[in-house]
Amino acid sequence: MATRYPDRIIIFDSPPLLVTTESRVLASYMGQIVMVVEAGKTPREAVREALATIAANEIIGLVLNKAEKMETTGYYQGYGYGST
């Protein structure tokens, strides 16, 4: 599809990586990956494990979903950067 439509961005949505093998197979065909992580629910170890399953692919980044604004100080104010 990418060679047929080089002027377009094609987005595939899949179930969580650790839930099904289909997601990992689909990821192996992708050029770039954006992984969505639910704040306050997804453990860091699960994120690390999921990233390890697609380590050979190019990862564009992570999106932190459902984050609540926190009152903090510092350069990255507002969303708990640097908190544990």
C-alpha positions in Angstrom: 0.0 0.0 0.0 2.8 2.4 0.8 4.4 2.0 -2.6 1.1 2.4 -4.3 0.2 5.6 -2.3 3.6 7.2 -1.5 1.9 10.6 -0.9 -0.3 9.3 1.9 0.1 8.2 5.5 -1.6 4.9 6.3 -2.5 4.2 9.9 -3.2 0.8 11.3 -4.7 0.4 14.8 -4.2 -2.9 16.6 -4.9 -4.4 20.0 -2.3 -4.2 22.8 1.1 -5.8 21.9 1.1 -8.1 24.9 -2.4 -9.4 24.4 -2.3 -10.9 20.9 0.4 -12.2 18.6 -1.4 -10.6 15.6 -0.3 -7.1 16.9 3.4 -8.1 16.8 3.0 -9.6 13.3 1.3 -6.4 12.1 4.1 -4.3 13.7 6.7 -6.2 11.8 5.3 -4.8 8.5 5.2 -1.2 9.8 7.8 1.4 9.0 7.1 3.5 12.1 5.2 2.8 15.3 3.5 5.0 17.8 2.6 3.1 21.0 -0.2 4.5 23.3 0.3 3.9 27.0 -2.5 4.5 29.6 -1.3 6.7 32.4 -1.7 5.3 35.9 -2.7 1.9 34.6 0.0 0.4 32.4 3.0 -0.7 34.5 6.5 0.4 33.3 7.6 -3.2 33.0 4.7 -3.9 30.6 5.8 -1.0 28.5 9.4 -2.3 28.5 8.2 -5.8 27.6 6.0 -4.5 24.8 8.8 -2.3 23.4 11.1 -5.4 23.4 8.7 -7.4 21.3 9.0 -4.7 18.5 12.6 -3.8 19.0 13.6 -4.4 15.4 11.0 -1.9 14.1 11.4 1.8 14.0 9.5 3.4 16.9 8.4 7.0 16.4 7.4 7.4 20.0 5.0 6.9 22.9 1.8 8.7 23.6 0.8 8.9 27.3 -3.0 8.7 27.3 -5.4 9.7 30.1 -2.8 11.6 32.0 -4.0 13.9 34.8 -2.4 17.2 35.3 -0.3 17.4 38.4 1.1 20.4 40.2 4.9 20.2 40.0 7.8 22.5 39.6 10.7 22.4 37.2 11.2 22.7 33.4 8.5 20.1 32.5 5.7 21.4 34.6 2.2 19.9 34.8 2.3 16.2 33.9 4.5 14.5 36.5 7.8 14.3 34.5 10.4 12.8 36.7 8.0 11.4 39.2 8.0 7.7 40.1 
